[in-house]
Structures are given as C-alpha cells and as structure tokens.
Amino acid sequence: MKFVRSLENMFEKYIEGFFNNKFSSGLQPIEIGKQLVRTMDDEKTVGISKTYVPNLYIVYLNNADYSRIVSYSQTICKELSLYIAGQAEQRQYTIIGTPVIEFNEDIGITKGNFRVVSFFSEPLPEENKLESEDPGCHLDSDTRVFDKVECNMMGKEPCLLGTLTVLEGPDIGVKVDVKNNRVNIGRRASNELPLTDLNTSRLQAYVIVEDKNHILYDAKSLNGTYVNDHRIMRKELENGDHIKIGNTVILYEVN
C-alpha cells in the first residue's frame, strides 16, 4: 500500500484539495496511477534474459476530466514516470529509455472513465529474440495494439495495406509499405522509414494498427508531427493524408 499512499501524497502536493474534489465526473485520480502499473504488468514482453515493459503510456480522459488535470499534467506526468520506473525496478523489469506518461483528451470516453494505451517507443534488443506472452498483440482494457505482426498467409487475418511515400524533403521518393507491422519514422538508421532531414527527431513518429486502422502517433518530437497542417499526438490515418515532419512531407495511401 506504500505505492498507493505515495501517489495520494503526490497528487495532493500539486493539487490542493484534489482528492476531496475528485474529478468533476467522480473519477478517482488514484485509479490512473494504479492502472498504469497494471498496464505495465499486463504488457510485459519476455526475452531470453530480461523482461521488458513499455516506456510510453498515454492516458485518455473525458474532455471535462482532461480540462481538470491539464494545468498540472506536466508535473504529474514527471512524478508518475518516477513511480513507473520504481515499480519496474521492484519487479525486475527492464525499460528501454525513460518512462514517459502523457495525458490526452478523447471525446469518445464517458465521464468517470479513462483508458491507458502503452507502447514500446524505443526498439527492443534484437539479440533477445523476444517472445511476448501474447504473441502479436498487446491488450489493455479498451485498446488492441498490434506490434510487428506478419501477414497471415492463410487468409484468416488479411493485412491492412498502405504505403508512406516521401513527397518533399531530402529523402524525396523514399517509399515504405505499411501493413500490420509497426513503422518507426525519423533519423535513426534502424527505423522502418529512416530520414536524413536534420529537422526531424531520431524517433519522430510511428504508425501502428489499432482496431484495423493505421494510427499515427507523435513520439514526443521536438518540432511536432502534422497531418494536413494540424499538429497531432494521435491520428487515424485516411487515404491521401499528408504527414509533415520537419522539412519532410509524407503521403499516406491505402493500397
């Protein structure tokens, strides 16, 4: 119970009367911290010698609850990141990079509810030949996230087929297929879509499959990720969308 009490103290430290008032919807803030830890446990991936857990956690809230917490979100996210790191160490889990917590608004979530989505935003060591406890996908209470799933050649699960083509920038003409696999975008050479644009981050953004759609996520990049001139953190891609990162413009098309 020490972890729960510490979370309570943390919230009360930054938000006077937070627990007395709760959220406007009645949601208990402590449940967010507890769900982050449960998600970390649920999404662990077992390697040969280590157990890895996601380093990126996005908490989606109803718009009223999001408005309640947004002024404090930066500080609270830093504190929650420390708690996630501590819980991972206690459980002997390995996190690649520093754990990152984000709050986002989702108008589809009803009052008093929330959902947590977790990701491995940094590549796991290839030499471990990781085997997930649930191969091919990660599950949380509301979201199914497919990670590096190969196409089923037997026809049971048809691939979602798309392409990303660089239209503008230093890498014009570069093209990559987007299926059910995760596609990392940025200056890192190991990315599925590596860029030489110096105005992009090493990991600028990534595309994954959620609920049979390609979803683009910004990876907390410095200059931001834009779709059709709108800055995004998460965007369900549609045929013909133009993704702008740095000086690079990428066209998403459905095959």
Residue pairs with C-beta under 8 A, 6 or more apart in sequence:
3 33
3 37
3 83
3 87
4 30
4 33
4 34
6 83
7 30
7 33
7 34
7 83
8 19
8 30
10 76
10 79
10 83
11 18
11 19
11 29
11 30
11 76
12 18
12 19
14 72
14 75
14 76
14 79
15 72
18 29
19 28
19 29
19 30
22 28
22 29
23 29
23 64
23 65
23 68
23 69
23 112
24 64
24 65
24 68
24 111
25 62
25 64
25 65
25 111
25 112
26 111
26 112
27 61
27 65
27 111
27 112
27 113
27 114
29 69
31 114
32 59
32 80
32 114
32 116
33 80
33 83
35 114
35 116
35 141
36 57
36 59
36 80
36 83
36 84
36 101
36 116
37 83
37 84
37 87
39 54
39 57
39 116
39 118
39 140
40 53
40 54
40 57
40 84
40 87
40 88
40 93
40 118
41 53
41 91
42 139
42 140
43 53
43 54
43 118
43 138
43 139
43 140
44 51
44 52
44 53
44 93
44 133
45 51
45 52
45 53
45 120
45 124
45 130
45 131
45 132
45 133
46 52
46 130
46 131
46 132
46 133
47 124
47 125
47 128
47 129
47 130
47 131
48 128
48 129
49 128
50 94
50 128
51 91
51 92
51 93
51 94
52 93
52 94
52 95
52 96
52 120
52 124
52 130
53 88
53 93
53 94
53 95
54 95
54 118
54 119
54 120
54 121
54 138
55 95
55 96
55 97
55 98
55 99
55 100
55 119
55 120
55 121
55 122
56 99
56 100
56 102
56 118
56 119
56 120
56 121
56 219
57 84
57 99
57 100
57 101
57 102
57 116
57 117
57 118
58 102
58 103
58 104
58 116
58 117
58 118
58 119
58 233
58 234
59 101
59 102
59 103
59 104
59 114
59 115
59 116
60 104
60 105
60 106
60 109
60 114
60 115
60 116
60 117
61 69
61 103
61 104
61 105
61 106
61 109
61 114
62 105
62 106
62 107
62 109
62 110
62 111
62 112
62 113
62 114
63 105
63 107
64 111
65 111
65 114
66 103
66 104
66 105
69 76
69 103
70 103
73 103
76 101
76 103
77 100
77 101
77 102
77 103
80 101
81 98
81 99
81 100
81 101
84 95
84 99
84 101
85 95
85 98
85 99
88 94
88 95
88 99
96 120
96 122
96 123
96 124
97 121
97 122
100 121
100 220
102 220
102 233
104 233
104 234
106 115
109 115
115 140
115 141
115 142
115 143
116 140
116 141
117 140
117 142
117 143
117 145
118 138
118 140
118 145
119 145
119 206
119 208
119 217
120 147
121 203
121 206
121 219
121 220
122 203
123 184
123 190
124 130
132 138
136 146
136 147
136 149
137 144
137 145
137 146
137 147
137 149
138 144
138 145
138 147
139 145
143 210
143 211
144 210
144 211
145 208
145 209
145 210
146 180
146 182
146 208
146 209
146 210
147 182
147 208
148 181
148 182
149 180
149 181
149 209
150 180
150 181
151 157
151 158
151 159
151 179
151 180
152 158
152 159
157 180
159 179
159 180
160 178
160 179
160 180
160 209
160 212
160 213
160 214
161 177
161 178
161 179
161 254
161 255
162 177
162 178
162 179
162 214
162 237
162 252
162 253
162 254
162 255
163 175
163 176
163 177
163 178
163 252
163 253
163 255
164 175
164 176
164 178
164 183
164 185
164 193
164 207
164 243
164 250
164 251
164 252
165 173
165 174
165 175
165 250
165 251
165 253
166 172
166 173
166 174
166 175
166 195
166 248
166 249
166 250
167 242
167 249
167 250
167 251
168 247
168 248
168 249
169 195
169 197
169 246
169 247
169 248
169 249
170 195
170 196
170 197
170 247
170 248
171 195
171 196
171 197
171 248
174 193
174 195
176 183
176 192
176 193
178 207
178 214
178 252
180 209
181 192
182 192
182 206
182 207
182 208
183 191
183 192
183 193
183 206
183 207
183 208
184 190
184 191
184 192
184 193
184 203
184 206
185 191
185 192
185 193
185 195
185 200
185 203
185 204
185 205
185 206
185 207
185 245
185 250
186 193
186 194
186 195
186 200
186 201
186 202
186 203
186 204
186 205
186 219
186 221
186 245
187 194
187 195
187 196
187 197
187 198
187 200
187 201
187 202
187 204
188 194
188 202
188 203
191 203
193 250
195 204
195 245
195 246
195 248
197 245
197 246
197 247
197 248
198 246
199 223
199 245
199 246
199 247
199 248
200 221
200 223
200 245
200 246
200 248
201 219
201 221
201 222
201 223
203 219
203 221
204 218
204 219
204 221
204 225
204 245
204 246
205 216
205 217
205 218
205 219
205 221
205 225
205 243
205 245
206 216
206 217
206 219
207 214
207 215
207 216
207 217
207 237
208 214
208 215
208 217
209 215
210 236
213 236
213 237
214 236
214 237
214 252
215 234
215 235
215 236
215 237
216 225
216 227
216 232
216 234
216 235
216 236
216 237
216 243
216 252
217 233
217 234
218 224
218 225
218 232
218 233
218 234
221 245
223 245
223 246
224 231
224 245
225 231
225 232
225 243
225 244
225 245
226 232
226 243
226 244
226 245
227 235
227 237
227 241
227 242
227 243
227 244
228 241
228 242
229 244
235 241
237 252
238 252
239 252
239 253
239 254
240 251
240 252
240 253
241 251
241 252
242 249
242 250
242 251
242 252
243 249
243 250
243 251
243 252
244 250
